[in-house]
Amino acid sequence: GLYAVVGALVGFFSFLGGLLNASVARHYAFALGETGSEADQRDWFAAAFRIHLLLAVLALAVGLPAGEWAVRRVLDIPPARTGTCVQVFRLSLLAACANMLAVPFAAMYTARQRFVKLALFGLCQTAVIFSGAWWLLHADCDRLLAYAGYMSFAFAGLAAVQIVGAMCEFPACRAVFAPARRDRIRAILAFVG
């Protein structure tokens, strides 16, 4: 039950994030090739960031109460484990939102063809996951909660590293508070489908 809820959540965000990543990277790359102007890149980034920020806020506003309701009322969970399962759901949702916020930054790496850095992020993620699994073999605690906490903080931490790295490397990625043009938002969403 809980795995289905969390799995659906992660699957949905992964699918949506992948579609939006492709759309954003395409628009970044096209703008880079067409004008090469930093202002144009900043406009596309601001639009992409607004979309992802809105999705993360919506996921928290709608998904958190709906998911907690499902865990408490719909799923068949022993009463003694309900609190832990709610915490697992919350941690998973927060990690999914952190990853959603990282999409515009990761797309800039793709558009700028920094594939080695993307591969290094993937390798770091794999190493962190493996380390967590190894630790869980020897942990003397509630392993479900420990796993969810470790994985959530690992994914959110790696997303933060990607965000900070992109902000340091690409000036356009520093425009998180820049106004977003509606035509750019529509173009990104239209490409997604």
C-alpha positions as CSV (number, residue, x, y, z in Angstrom):
1,G,0.0,0.0,0.0
2,L,2.5,2.6,1.1
3,Y,5.0,1.5,-1.6
4,A,2.2,2.0,-4.2
5,V,1.5,5.5,-3.0
6,V,5.2,6.5,-2.8
7,G,6.0,4.7,-6.0
8,A,3.1,6.4,-7.9
9,L,4.3,9.8,-6.5
10,V,8.0,9.2,-7.5
11,G,6.9,7.7,-10.9
12,F,4.7,10.6,-11.7
13,F,7.3,13.2,-10.7
14,S,10.0,11.3,-12.6
15,F,7.9,11.2,-15.8
16,L,6.8,14.8,-15.6
17,G,10.4,15.9,-14.7
18,G,11.8,14.0,-17.7
19,L,9.3,15.6,-20.1
20,L,9.9,19.1,-18.7
21,N,13.7,18.6,-18.6
22,A,13.6,17.7,-22.3
23,S,11.4,20.7,-23.1
24,V,13.5,23.2,-21.0
25,A,16.8,21.9,-22.4
26,R,15.5,22.2,-25.9
27,H,14.5,25.8,-25.4
28,Y,17.8,26.6,-23.6
29,A,19.8,25.1,-26.4
30,F,17.8,26.7,-29.2
31,A,18.1,30.1,-27.5
32,L,21.9,29.5,-27.1
33,G,22.3,28.7,-30.8
34,E,19.9,31.4,-32.1
35,T,21.1,34.5,-30.2
36,G,23.7,33.3,-27.6
37,S,22.5,36.1,-25.4
38,E,22.6,35.7,-21.7
39,A,19.4,37.7,-21.4
40,D,17.6,35.2,-23.6
41,Q,18.9,32.3,-21.6
42,R,17.8,34.1,-18.4
43,D,14.3,34.6,-19.8
44,W,14.0,30.9,-20.6
45,F,15.4,29.9,-17.2
46,A,13.0,32.3,-15.3
47,A,10.1,30.7,-17.1
48,A,11.3,27.2,-16.4
49,F,11.9,27.9,-12.8
50,R,8.5,29.4,-12.3
51,I,6.8,26.3,-13.8
52,H,8.8,24.0,-11.6
53,L,8.3,26.1,-8.5
54,L,4.6,26.1,-9.1
55,L,4.5,22.4,-9.6
56,A,6.5,21.8,-6.3
57,V,4.1,24.1,-4.4
58,L,1.1,22.4,-5.9
59,A,2.5,19.0,-5.0
60,L,2.9,20.1,-1.4
61,A,-0.4,21.9,-1.2
62,V,-2.5,19.1,-2.8
63,G,-0.3,16.0,-2.5
64,L,0.6,16.3,1.2
65,P,-3.0,16.3,2.5
66,A,-4.2,13.8,-0.1
67,G,-1.3,11.5,0.5
68,E,-1.6,11.7,4.3
69,W,-5.3,11.0,4.0
70,A,-4.6,8.0,1.8
71,V,-2.0,6.6,4.2
72,R,-4.3,7.1,7.3
73,R,-7.7,6.2,5.8
74,V,-7.3,4.1,2.7
75,L,-4.3,1.9,3.1
76,D,-4.4,-1.1,5.3
77,I,-1.5,-0.2,7.7
78,P,-1.2,-1.5,11.3
79,P,-2.0,1.4,13.6
80,A,1.4,1.2,15.3
81,R,3.1,1.8,11.9
82,T,0.8,4.6,10.6
83,G,2.9,7.4,12.1
84,T,6.0,6.0,10.5
85,C,4.3,5.6,7.1
86,V,3.1,9.2,7.2
87,Q,6.7,10.3,7.9
88,V,7.9,8.2,5.0
89,F,5.3,9.7,2.7
90,R,6.3,13.3,3.8
91,L,10.0,12.6,3.3
92,S,9.3,11.1,-0.2
93,L,7.2,14.1,-1.2
94,L,9.8,16.6,0.0
95,A,12.5,14.8,-2.0
96,A,10.3,14.7,-5.1
97,C,9.7,18.5,-4.8
98,A,13.5,19.1,-4.4
99,N,14.1,17.1,-7.5
100,M,11.4,19.0,-9.3
101,L,13.0,22.3,-8.4
102,A,16.4,21.0,-9.7
103,V,15.1,20.3,-13.2
104,P,15.6,23.8,-14.7
105,F,19.2,23.7,-13.4
106,A,19.9,20.2,-14.7
107,A,18.5,21.1,-18.1
108,M,21.0,23.9,-18.4
109,Y,23.8,21.3,-18.0
110,T,22.2,19.4,-20.9
111,A,21.7,22.4,-23.1
112,R,25.3,23.5,-22.5
113,Q,26.4,19.9,-23.2
114,R,28.1,19.4,-19.8
115,F,27.4,15.7,-20.1
116,V,30.4,14.7,-18.0
117,K,29.1,16.7,-15.0
118,L,25.7,15.1,-15.4
119,A,27.3,11.7,-15.5
120,L,29.3,12.6,-12.3
121,F,26.1,13.6,-10.6
122,G,24.6,10.2,-11.6
123,L,27.7,8.4,-10.3
124,C,27.5,10.3,-7.0
125,Q,23.9,9.5,-6.7
126,T,24.6,5.8,-7.2
127,A,27.4,5.8,-4.6
128,V,25.2,7.6,-2.1
129,I,22.4,5.0,-2.6
130,F,24.8,2.1,-2.3
131,S,26.3,3.6,0.9
132,G,22.8,4.0,2.3
133,A,21.9,0.4,1.5
134,W,25.2,-0.8,3.0
135,W,24.5,1.2,6.2
136,L,21.0,-0.2,6.4
137,L,22.4,-3.8,6.5
138,H,24.0,-2.9,9.8
139,A,21.6,-0.4,11.2
140,D,19.7,-1.1,14.4
141,C,16.7,1.1,14.0
142,D,13.4,1.4,12.2
143,R,14.7,0.5,8.7
144,L,11.7,1.8,6.8
145,L,12.0,5.3,8.3
146,A,15.8,5.2,8.1
147,Y,15.7,4.3,4.5
148,A,13.2,6.9,3.6
149,G,15.0,9.6,5.5
150,Y,18.4,8.7,4.1
151,M,17.1,8.5,0.5
152,S,15.1,11.7,0.8
153,F,18.0,13.7,2.2
154,A,20.4,12.1,-0.2
155,F,18.3,13.0,-3.2
156,A,17.5,16.5,-1.9
157,G,21.2,17.1,-1.1
158,L,22.3,16.0,-4.5
159,A,19.6,18.2,-6.1
160,A,21.0,21.1,-4.0
161,V,24.5,20.4,-5.2
162,Q,23.2,20.5,-8.8
163,I,21.4,23.8,-8.2
164,V,24.4,25.5,-6.5
165,G,26.7,24.2,-9.2
166,A,24.5,25.5,-12.0
167,M,24.1,28.8,-10.3
168,C,27.9,29.1,-10.0
169,E,28.7,28.0,-13.5
170,F,25.8,29.5,-15.5
171,P,24.9,33.2,-14.9
172,A,21.4,32.6,-16.4
173,C,20.6,30.2,-13.5
174,R,21.0,33.0,-11.0
175,A,17.7,34.5,-12.3
176,V,15.5,32.7,-9.8
177,F,13.7,35.9,-8.9
178,A,13.6,37.3,-12.4
179,P,10.1,37.9,-13.9
180,A,8.9,35.1,-16.2
181,R,7.5,35.9,-19.6
182,R,4.2,34.2,-20.3
183,D,5.0,33.3,-23.9
184,R,8.1,31.4,-22.7
185,I,6.0,29.5,-20.1
186,R,3.5,28.6,-22.8
187,A,6.2,27.5,-25.2
188,I,7.8,25.2,-22.6
189,L,4.4,23.7,-21.6
190,A,3.3,23.3,-25.2
191,F,6.4,21.2,-26.0
192,V,5.6,18.9,-23.2
193,G,2.3,18.2,-24.7
